[in-house]
Amino acid sequence: MPASASVLDTVKQRGTLNCGTDNTAPGFGYLNTKTGKMEGFDVDFCRAIAAGVLGDATKVNYVVVTDKSRFTALQTGQVDVVFAHTTMKPARESAITIDFLPITFWDGTGAMVKAASKVTKFDDLAGASLCTTQGSGTEALLASLVKERGWTNKVLTYENLEKLFGALGSGRCDAMITDKTALAAWRGNSAKPDDYFILPEMLEKSPFAGFVVANDSRWRNALRWITFAMIQAEEDGLTSAKVDEAKTSSDPVMKRFLGLDGTFGADFGIPADFVAQVVKQVGNYGEVYDRNLGPKTPFYIDRKGTPNALFKDGGTMISPLWN
């Protein structure tokens, strides 16, 4: 492949986006057995990229990845981009040689136990059997936490979140250690949520971001600004239902944002109206959040007072200027 070739060219020629995501993380990436469709926060970002690059949010081939396989899947060309509740860390960009996209969600590592265990804080787990997913950053974190406390805990690892939750439910381990959002999702989706208790501590902060192969700036930049567009749209009050109305705006910044003026799309190598397509077909950041993690879902995770709120509301979600 020529040095100037980009994943962007491959995706446009193929006409389909190969997007790596999980299918065992309710709220983020999971297969809805009732509809037979992939759903979730990460899945919607896959759809947004397809809408922005190909003009059609349905042009996605979902490739299921695990914590262990997600980086290899990208490096071997099985996927074009990965959105799979992945924590942004320096070693991943330096040693694994990937490029992260903007942070889409701030999470933190936590622990969930059976309510009947009477465990109320992490330090109560001395000597307990702990479990997490194979190849995750949490695996290394647990080893460090156990060592610094001088504990002799047994740490078990499982292939994915479904097996991890199964291990907690069956008593193979005393505590399930992973991202707090995943814990909330599995608790909320269980037959008896009150049987499980999420400990209050956040063991480590976990900013989630999608990622692409390193050193492909054409592909990375297009995807970065598709992501920023969803955040900017929420800040502007531009929802999926208001895109057509906004196209009649005389505001020069809005006209450039929607591709009616300027050359953003052409310069990125994607359709001129990429922002309009993303917001109309998938929604702005707030719409995506509410659809998958909002108050009407079983795994409600409140944005208020967290880094996931818009910057103007005290959070960290902000887009650079579009003028």
C-alpha positions as CSV (number, residue, x, y, z in Angstrom):
1,M,0.0,0.0,0.0
2,P,1.5,3.4,-0.9
3,A,2.8,5.5,1.9
4,S,0.1,8.1,1.2
5,A,-2.7,5.6,1.4
6,S,-5.1,5.9,4.3
7,V,-7.7,3.8,6.0
8,L,-10.1,6.5,4.9
9,D,-9.6,5.6,1.2
10,T,-10.1,1.9,2.1
11,V,-13.3,2.5,3.9
12,K,-14.7,4.7,1.2
13,Q,-13.8,2.2,-1.5
14,R,-15.3,-0.7,0.5
15,G,-18.4,1.3,1.3
16,T,-18.7,-0.2,4.8
17,L,-17.0,0.6,8.1
18,N,-15.5,-2.3,10.0
19,C,-15.9,-1.1,13.6
20,G,-14.6,-3.1,16.6
21,T,-16.8,-3.1,19.7
22,D,-17.9,-5.3,22.6
23,N,-21.2,-7.2,22.6
24,T,-21.3,-8.0,26.3
25,A,-21.4,-4.5,27.8
26,P,-25.0,-3.3,28.3
27,G,-25.3,0.4,27.7
28,F,-22.1,0.5,25.7
29,G,-21.9,-2.4,23.2
30,Y,-24.3,-5.4,23.3
31,L,-26.5,-7.5,21.1
32,N,-30.2,-6.8,21.9
33,T,-31.6,-10.4,21.7
34,K,-35.1,-9.0,21.2
35,T,-34.2,-7.0,18.1
36,G,-31.1,-8.8,16.9
37,K,-29.3,-5.5,16.6
38,M,-26.2,-4.1,18.2
39,E,-26.9,-1.3,20.6
40,G,-25.1,1.0,23.0
41,F,-23.0,4.1,23.5
42,D,-20.0,2.8,21.7
43,V,-22.1,1.3,19.0
44,D,-23.6,4.7,18.3
45,F,-20.1,6.1,17.8
46,C,-19.5,3.4,15.2
47,R,-22.7,4.5,13.5
48,A,-21.7,8.2,13.7
49,I,-18.4,7.4,11.9
50,A,-20.3,5.6,9.2
51,A,-22.7,8.5,8.8
52,G,-19.9,11.0,8.7
53,V,-17.6,9.2,6.3
54,L,-20.1,7.2,4.1
55,G,-23.2,9.3,4.6
56,D,-25.1,6.3,6.0
57,A,-25.1,5.2,9.7
58,T,-26.2,1.7,8.7
59,K,-23.1,1.0,6.7
60,V,-21.3,-0.7,9.7
61,N,-20.0,-4.2,10.0
62,Y,-19.6,-4.8,13.8
63,V,-16.6,-6.9,14.7
64,V,-16.8,-8.2,18.2
65,V,-13.6,-7.6,20.2
66,T,-12.5,-8.4,23.7
67,D,-10.2,-6.5,26.1
68,K,-7.5,-8.9,24.9
69,S,-8.1,-8.8,21.2
70,R,-9.1,-5.2,20.5
71,F,-5.6,-3.9,19.7
72,T,-4.6,-6.9,17.6
73,A,-7.8,-6.6,15.6
74,L,-6.9,-3.0,14.6
75,Q,-3.2,-3.8,13.9
76,T,-4.1,-6.7,11.6
77,G,-6.7,-4.8,9.7
78,Q,-9.7,-6.6,10.9
79,V,-11.2,-3.3,12.0
80,D,-10.9,0.3,10.9
81,V,-11.6,1.8,14.3
82,V,-12.4,0.5,17.8
83,F,-15.0,1.8,20.3
84,A,-14.9,-0.6,23.1
85,H,-14.8,1.1,26.6
86,T,-11.1,1.5,26.2
87,T,-9.1,3.7,28.7
88,M,-6.8,6.2,27.2
89,K,-3.3,5.5,28.6
90,P,0.2,6.7,27.4
91,A,1.6,3.2,27.1
92,R,-1.1,2.3,24.7
93,E,-0.1,5.0,22.3
94,S,3.6,4.5,22.8
95,A,4.1,0.7,23.1
96,I,1.0,-0.6,21.2
97,T,1.3,2.2,18.6
98,I,-2.3,3.3,18.3
99,D,-3.8,6.8,18.1
100,F,-6.6,7.7,20.4
101,L,-9.6,9.8,19.4
102,P,-11.1,12.4,21.7
103,I,-12.4,11.2,25.1
104,T,-16.1,10.3,24.8
105,F,-16.8,9.1,28.4
106,W,-15.1,9.4,31.8
107,D,-15.4,6.3,33.9
108,G,-13.6,4.8,36.9
109,T,-12.6,1.3,38.0
110,G,-14.8,-0.1,40.8
111,A,-15.9,-3.3,42.5
112,M,-19.2,-5.1,42.8
113,V,-20.1,-7.7,45.3
114,K,-23.2,-9.7,46.3
115,A,-25.2,-7.6,48.7
116,A,-25.5,-10.6,51.0
117,S,-21.7,-10.5,51.5
118,K,-22.1,-7.4,53.8
119,V,-18.9,-6.0,52.2
120,T,-19.2,-2.2,52.2
121,K,-15.7,-0.9,51.1
122,F,-12.8,-2.2,49.1
123,D,-10.5,-2.8,52.1
124,D,-13.1,-5.4,53.3
125,L,-12.0,-7.6,50.3
126,A,-8.6,-8.6,51.9
127,G,-8.2,-12.3,51.2
128,A,-11.2,-12.4,48.9
129,S,-11.3,-13.9,45.4
130,L,-11.3,-11.0,42.9
131,C,-12.1,-11.3,39.2
132,T,-11.7,-9.1,36.1
133,T,-11.3,-9.4,32.3
134,Q,-8.3,-10.8,30.6
135,G,-5.9,-8.3,29.0
136,S,-7.6,-5.3,30.6
137,G,-5.8,-2.5,32.4
138,T,-7.7,-3.5,35.5
139,E,-5.8,-6.8,35.6
140,A,-2.5,-4.9,36.1
141,L,-4.2,-2.5,38.5
142,L,-5.5,-5.3,40.7
143,A,-2.0,-6.9,40.9
144,S,-0.6,-3.5,42.1
145,L,-3.4,-2.9,44.6
146,V,-3.1,-6.4,46.1
147,K,0.7,-6.1,46.3
148,E,0.8,-2.7,48.0
149,R,-1.7,-3.9,50.6
150,G,0.2,-7.1,51.3
151,W,-2.9,-9.1,50.5
152,T,-2.8,-12.8,49.4
153,N,-5.9,-12.5,47.2
154,K,-6.6,-14.9,44.3
155,V,-7.2,-12.9,41.1
156,L,-9.2,-14.7,38.3
157,T,-9.5,-13.4,34.8
158,Y,-12.3,-14.0,32.3
159,E,-12.6,-13.5,28.5
160,N,-15.5,-11.0,28.6
161,L,-17.9,-9.2,30.9
162,E,-20.6,-11.8,30.5
163,K,-18.4,-14.5,31.9
164,L,-17.1,-12.1,34.5
165,F,-20.6,-11.4,35.8
166,G,-21.4,-15.1,35.7
167,A,-18.4,-15.8,37.9
168,L,-19.6,-13.3,40.5
169,G,-23.2,-14.7,40.3
170,S,-22.1,-18.3,40.7
171,G,-19.7,-17.5,43.6
172,R,-16.5,-18.4,41.7
173,C,-15.3,-15.0,42.9
174,D,-16.3,-12.6,45.6
175,A,-15.9,-9.3,43.8
176,M,-16.2,-8.3,40.1
177,I,-13.6,-5.5,39.3
178,T,-14.1,-3.4,36.2
179,D,-15.3,-0.1,35.0
180,K,-18.1,1.3,37.2
181,T,-20.4,1.8,34.2
182,A,-20.1,-1.8,33.3
183,L,-20.9,-2.8,36.9
184,A,-24.0,-0.5,36.8
185,A,-25.1,-1.9,33.5
186,W,-24.8,-5.6,34.6
187,R,-26.4,-4.9,37.9
188,G,-29.3,-2.9,36.2
189,N,-29.8,-5.6,33.6
190,S,-29.8,-8.5,36.1
191,A,-32.9,-10.3,37.2
192,K,-32.5,-9.1,40.8
193,P,-30.5,-5.8,40.9
194,D,-30.8,-5.6,44.6
195,D,-28.8,-8.8,45.0
196,Y,-25.7,-6.8,44.0
197,F,-23.9,-3.8,45.6
198,I,-21.3,-1.5,43.9
199,L,-18.7,-0.3,46.4
200,P,-18.3,3.5,46.6
201,E,-14.6,3.7,45.9
202,M,-13.2,4.6,42.5
203,L,-9.9,2.7,42.3
204,E,-8.6,4.4,39.2
205,K,-9.9,7.0,36.7
206,S,-10.8,5.7,33.2
207,P,-11.3,8.1,30.4
208,F,-12.7,6.1,27.4
209,A,-11.9,6.9,23.8
210,G,-12.0,5.2,20.4
211,F,-8.8,4.5,18.7
212,V,-7.3,4.0,15.2
213,V,-4.0,2.8,13.8
214,A,-1.1,5.1,14.5
215,N,0.4,7.6,12.0
216,D,-2.7,7.8,9.7
217,S,-3.5,11.4,10.2
218,R,-6.1,11.6,7.4
219,W,-8.2,8.9,9.0
220,R,-7.6,10.1,12.6
221,N,-8.4,13.7,11.9
222,A,-11.6,13.0,10.1
223,L,-12.8,10.8,13.0
224,R,-11.6,13.3,15.6
225,W,-13.8,16.0,14.2
226,I,-16.8,13.8,13.7
227,T,-16.5,13.1,17.4
228,F,-16.1,16.8,18.3
229,A,-19.1,17.6,16.0
230,M,-21.4,15.6,18.2
231,I,-20.3,17.5,21.3
232,Q,-20.5,20.9,19.6
233,A,-24.0,20.0,18.3
234,E,-25.2,19.5,21.8
235,E,-23.6,22.7,23.0
236,D,-25.4,24.5,20.1
237,G,-28.8,22.8,20.9
238,L,-28.6,21.1,17.5
239,T,-30.6,17.9,17.8
240,S,-31.4,15.3,15.2
241,A,-34.9,16.8,14.8
242,K,-33.5,20.3,14.2
243,V,-30.9,19.7,11.5
244,D,-33.2,20.5,8.5
245,E,-34.4,23.7,10.2
246,A,-30.8,24.7,11.1
247,K,-29.8,24.5,7.4
248,T,-31.8,27.7,6.8
249,S,-29.8,29.6,9.4
250,S,-28.0,32.8,8.3
251,D,-25.3,32.3,11.0
252,P,-22.0,31.9,9.1
253,V,-20.6,29.6,11.8
254,M,-23.6,27.3,11.7
255,K,-23.5,27.3,7.9
256,R,-19.9,26.1,7.9
257,F,-20.7,23.6,10.7
258,L,-23.4,22.0,8.5
259,G,-21.3,22.1,5.4
260,L,-23.3,24.7,3.5
261,D,-20.2,27.0,3.3
262,G,-16.5,26.3,3.6
263,T,-14.4,23.3,2.8
264,F,-14.2,21.2,6.0
265,G,-15.6,18.1,4.4
266,A,-13.6,18.3,1.3
267,D,-10.4,19.0,3.2
268,F,-11.0,16.0,5.4
269,G,-11.9,13.8,2.4
270,I,-15.4,13.2,3.5
271,P,-18.9,14.5,2.5
272,A,-19.4,18.3,2.8
273,D,-22.5,17.7,5.0
274,F,-20.8,15.2,7.3
275,V,-21.9,17.0,10.5
276,A,-25.5,17.2,9.3
277,Q,-25.5,13.5,8.5
278,V,-24.0,12.5,11.8
279,V,-26.4,14.6,13.9
280,K,-29.5,13.8,11.8
281,Q,-28.9,10.0,11.7
282,V,-27.3,9.4,15.1
283,G,-27.8,12.5,17.2
284,N,-25.7,14.9,19.2
285,Y,-23.6,13.7,22.1
286,G,-26.4,14.3,24.6
287,E,-28.9,12.4,22.5
288,V,-26.5,9.4,22.3
289,Y,-25.8,9.6,26.0
290,D,-29.5,9.7,27.0
291,R,-30.5,6.9,24.6
292,N,-28.0,4.5,26.1
293,L,-27.2,5.7,29.6
294,G,-30.0,8.2,30.4
295,P,-32.8,8.1,33.0
296,K,-35.1,6.0,30.9
297,T,-32.5,3.1,30.6
298,P,-31.9,0.3,33.1
299,F,-28.3,1.5,33.6
300,Y,-28.9,5.2,34.3
301,I,-25.6,7.0,34.9
302,D,-26.3,10.7,35.7
303,R,-24.1,13.2,33.9
304,K,-24.8,16.1,36.2
305,G,-21.8,17.0,38.3
306,T,-19.5,14.6,36.4
307,P,-16.8,15.1,33.8
308,N,-19.4,13.8,31.2
309,A,-21.4,17.0,31.4
310,L,-20.8,19.7,28.9
311,F,-18.0,22.1,29.8
312,K,-20.5,24.9,30.1
313,D,-22.3,22.8,32.7
314,G,-19.1,22.1,34.7
315,G,-18.0,19.0,32.9
316,T,-15.2,18.2,30.5
317,M,-17.1,17.7,27.2
318,I,-16.1,20.5,24.9
319,S,-15.2,20.9,21.2
320,P,-12.6,23.2,19.8
321,L,-14.1,26.2,17.8
322,W,-15.6,25.6,14.3
323,N,-14.9,29.0,12.9
